[in-house]
Each structure stands twice: as structure tokens, then as C-alpha cells.
């Protein structure tokens, strides 16, 4: 070694040994508490120390094993000692900068990320790249004398999608960290550098996750939660996951890139290559938090399926689908972290399976809902309300479900799973245009078909045939209006099937009126009142009195019973009263006009003509109110 080179090497060793943190002589350099990379005060000394490390690497003689001179072996051994001191100091400095210079993470800054979508927030980080850009002198950060220039180079790293990268360190601190990492990697201490990085940044990531509200719950913990509690946690998880992926993880990846990019690879061993790979420190820092985060969604995806979970599972599926391109960009590019992306993609697939399974379970639940006790008054059955509100919500998720539901109801869905008894066969769906109809639409129509079948079974529980028809009228009318009230549901169901439902509702209304009022209207017919002889003198007064008595009794019974029946839709209730009045009142008026004088000329006419037409009209207002009729209804007899 030439004298000048030896002098430079000796000078480098002196600079390094002054900062030997394991030797008592370190006190003369300012004490154990003083750090090189600690603000502007020691900037010149930090620059001098880095140049000394570079000189040591550049001027070091061959290793002792490759030389024959004891003097040279001794010199090489001295250099090794200096390298070890330098690496120990740089490791301490690296840990110090990571611990002391981190910026406070403002969780509030991540709040907006919970509503970002792939379509709404594609952004580039040109400003970030420009701030980091600088002259690339080809030295990899090791050849220049400026510490700050080591991070300043434009790279192939592209901005992630839908993210908001947050500055986790000041630019000068990142520059210092990159400069230190470069020297450690070049000296073969890349693994140690990564370990220090992970020991500091992993707790920082875990802290950020806690502040976002991400709980450490095992799969068993999640599956033991009551649904109300779990539903709230799903809502919070969706917001937290978006912020974690698009804020915390994306920012950590950018930080790792700026610190560990362009490091010299020592490929003599796989460990060294791994240690200097920029993905390794990122994986060490975030992998545990990411697996914990997605473990919650995994627990939901493999948990017990029940109908009330459908919409939250769809929300979870949609949120994960929305984040998946970002998860891919952040994690899938590296073997060290691609398992996180694989896990997220598999969870999304299982959530899709869960959605399809729950929809099938819902169909079976509607089919098997037991018929026990008829609802009072023939009103809308709770099952009808539940099913129609449920499928209205299903239609609100049309975009997702149209992608997930890809098969039509199968023949196996048409038999009950209870015992060994098969349910009666159902009519074919017979969609108007099966080639263009979405499978989702076929499922919704099938659910209504199943509901109708179940309602018919429930209608048979009523002893009064008229009430069974009123019950079906109420329920099918409710179905029709729920379809009409939802544009999405109506679009899926289609006008042709809606017409069928409307026809069924009208048919049941007609059947009710015929069953409930035919007997009463028959009391107002002429048949059976005439006796042989002329028409004017051929009326049997006894038969006429019996006819009036029969009408009064039948109407009073109808009033007593049907006032307790209930038509909840006010418009339908009024239309039904009008329809009955249009049949009853003209018939009664005509009957009175033809025959009242026969009664009025007899004794006690009030015993037979108990109602005027106006009385009937007033009394009709009590019908279908769902409550017993009033007892003080005023009647006239004139």
C-alpha cells in the first residue's frame, strides 16, 4: 500500500475509533449520549464519519487469509476492527434516527381515506418524486460527500393508486437513514440494518393500527361475538382497513423505498441478498399487522352464515374489492409480502361464496317458515314484510350481486329440507326473456314465488274463507307495492311478473268480496218472495219479513266480524269499502224501494227495516279497521 493511501486509511480509522461507543475513549468525543446524526450541530462530523467509512471500504487491504505478510495481516485485522466499530456506531445512529426523528402520525389525516374509491382518487405523487429528485452520480449514495444527496434521485418507483402517502420522517432524516443503510449494506451488514429497522418501525405500525381502531382479535374471538357487536365492528373495520392500506401501509412502503433503494447487493449469500432487498424491511415492519388486519375479514368469511349477515358481508366484500388493486400494488410485487395479497384475494373469494350461500339459505328459510297461528284480522304477515324489505335491500346491492350470483335457482331449491317430506311442486318461473334476464332477477322472482306458496299455506289456517282471501289480498298487495316503490327491484322483477302479481291481488280481492258478500246480497233478491197470483198482490209478507231479518242478521254479523279484520293500506281499505258499497247500497236501495211499503203497513216495521241506505253507508266506515265495531252507531228507521 502506498504511503499516501496508508495515511488516508489511518486517518479514516482515527475518525471512526473516536466514535467507538464500546470504548471509554468515546467520552472524549462528546460522551455516549452524543449522536452524530442529531441535528445540525454534528452535521460536519457526520459527513466526516461517512467519508471515513467510505475510505475504509475503498482503501482496505485484502483479508488476512489472502496475504502472506504478517505486517499486512496485522493491518487488515486493524481495518476489520475499525469496520466493526463503524458498523456498531452506524447501527446505533440508525436506531436513533428512526426513534427520534419520526413525525407524529395524524390519524385524522387518514380519516378521508375511508371513503376513497378506485374511481374517485387516482393520484400521482409527482410532488413527492420531485422533492426526492436529485443528481444521480452513480455512487449509490456512497461516493458523494453530501449526506442529503443520497436520497435524491428519481426512480422507477411509481405512485400507488388510491392512496395518500403520509410523510413519516422529515426529508433530511430519510436522507440520513439512506446514507447509513447504504454503508451498512456495502459492508455486509444489511441484515442487521433490517433488524434494527423492523425493531423500531413494527411497533410504530402496530401503534398506528391501534389508533385506527384495529383490534387484535383471533378468528375464534370474532366468531364468538354477538351479531350486533360484530356488525358495528365490521363498519369500523372497513374504515380502518382503507386507512391502513391506503395510508399506513402505503406510507411505510414508500419510506422503505426511499431508505433502502439502490443499496449495493452482496449476493455471496442468500441472507445478504435478502437483507439488502428494499422489500425485506417493509415485510418485517408491516406483515404482522397486515395479517392481523385481514384476519378479521377472514373470520367473517368462514363464520356461520345467517340471513342477517348478508348485507354487511356484501359491504365487506365490496370494501375488499375496492382495496384489492391497492393491496396488489403495495404487497404483490414482492415475494416477501405477496402472501398478504394472496390472503386478501382468497378472503374476497370466500366472502363471495358466503353471499351466494346466504342467499340460498334465505330462499330455504322463506320456504320452510312454519305455519302455526294465523295473524289476527288477516293483516300483512311479518314474514311478508321481512322478505320484501330484505329483497328490496338485495336490489340495492344489484351491482355486486349481479356479479356474484351467476346461476339461476336450481331444482334442488324447490324441495324442503325438513324431514323426508318434499314440498308440493312449484310452477316454473317462466321468465319473459330468459336469455336476457339476470340470474339475480330469477332468484328474486323465485323468492316471491316461494313466499306466495308459504302465504297460501298460512291462508288455509283461517276458518273463514273470506278472511283467507282478505289475508292473501293484503299480502300480495304489499308485495306489489314494495316492488313498485323500488326502481331497482322493479327493474329486476320486470313488468310481466309484476302484472302477474297485480292480477293475483285483484283476484283475491274479488274472491273475498264474492265469498263475504254473496250471501248478504242474495238476501236482496226477489226469488222466493212471490206467491202464485198477480205480481202486485203476490208478495209473501212472512217471506219478506224473514228476508229482511236474514239481511239484518247477515249484515250485523259482517259488521261485527269484518270491523275486526284489518286492511293496513289506507287507500286499499277505502277502495275496498267503495267497491262493496257500489254493490251493496244500490241493491239495498232497490230492495227497499220495491218492498218497504209491504213492511211499513204491517205491525212493528222497525223490527224488520232496521237500516236506511245512509245507515249502511255510515256503518261501512267501520269495516277493516282492525278493532271491534262501536256500539252506539245511530240508525234511522224511516
Protein Blocks (a to p, Z undefined) as FASTA:
>chain_A
ZZklmmmmmmmmmmmmmmmckbmklmmnnpjkbcfbgcjklmmmmmmmmmmmmmmmmmpc
cdfklpcbfklmmmmmmmmmmmmmmmmmmmmmmmmmmmmmpccddfklmmmmmmgcfklm
gccfkkmmmmmgccdehnnommpmbfklmmmccdfbdcdehiacddfbdfklmmmmmmmm
mmmmmnopmmmmmmmmmmmmmmmmmmmmmmnopacddfklmmmpcfklmmmmmmmmmmmm
mmmmmmmmmmmmmmmmmmmgoiacdfkbmklmmmmpmklmmmmmmmmmmmmmmmmmmmmm
mmccdfklmmmmmmmmmmmmmmmmmmmmmmmmpmklmmmmmmmmmmmmmmmmmmmmmmmm
mmmmmmmoccfbdcehhiacfklmmmmmmmmmmmmmmmmmmmmmmcdcdfklmpcfehjb
dcdddddfkiablmlpcfklmmmmmmmmmmmmmmmmmmmmpmblklmmmmmmmmmmmmmm
mmmmpmklmmmnopmlmmmmmmmmmmmmmmmmmmmmmmmmmmmpmghpaccddfklmccf
klmmmmmmmmmmmmmmmmmmmmmpccfblklmmmmmmmmmmmmmmmmmmmmmmmmmmmmm
pghkllmmmbcfklmmmmmmmgonlpacdfkbccdfZZ
